[in-house]
Amino acid sequence: MNQLDSNIVEVDVREDLKNKIEPFQKIMEAVKPLKDGDIFILHAPFKPTPLFPILKAKGFSNEAEQIDKKHWRVTFTKGVTTK
């Protein structure tokens, strides 16, 4: 399966966190329907390390990238293991 066949879901929780809204449920709802090869992209104001083991248990690998001082983009891929 290549990236063109993948379903890509993107969620930005920076505004939610700024407004003191807990985004965990929003994230879980977004990843629930994803299948192997699908991609979930999360935008957050910090590296969401506590989320990594939770999504790993659901079969996701991740790659985190700091875009700006308060902007991290984490790409979670379902069913693909990292090195």
N, C-alpha and C positions, 0 to 999 in steps of 0.2 A: 504494500500500500504506500503510495507516495503522498506528499502533502496536499496535492490537488484532490485526493479522495478523502482527505480528513475533514471532519467537522471542526471548525474553530470557534470557540466561545471566548469572548473577551469581557472582563468585568473590571471596572475601576472603582475601588473602595476608598480612594483618597478623600472624596467629599463626605462620604458616610462617616469616616473616622474624624474628620474635621468637625462634623456636627454631632459627635459623640454617639453615633449609631453603630451598634455592634454588627459587623458585616458577615459573621460566621455563617448564619443561616442562608444568606444570599449566595455565598460561595458554595455551600453544600448543595443548594438547589441547582446551581449552574453546572456542577460536575456530575450530578446524579444520572442524567441521561447519556453521558458520554460513553463511547465504546472504544475498544482497542484501536489505537492509531489516531484518535481524536485529540485535539489540543485545547487546553484551557490556559488563557493568558490573563494573569492577574496584575493589576497596577495598584501599588500600595505606597504609603509614605515612608515605609521602613521595610527591611528584609523580613518577610513573614515566617521566620524560622519555626515557630510553634506549629505552623500549618504543614510543614514538610512531612513529619512522620504520620500525620493523619491521612494525608493524600497518598503517601507511599503505601499505607495499609490498604488503600482502595485501588492500588495498582498503577499509580502515577510516578513517573520520574520527574525531576525538575531541573531547571537551569535558571539561575537568578542573575540579573544584570542591573547594576545601578545606573540609572539614566541621568539623575540629577540629585542634588542634596536630599530632597524629600520625594524622590520618585524612583521606585524599584519596579522593574517588570520581571515577573517570574513566569516562565513558560513551563506548564505541566503537560506531559504527554502520557496518555493512557496506554498501558501495556507495553511500553518500551523501557528497557532497563538501561541505566547509565553505566558508564565504565567504572 
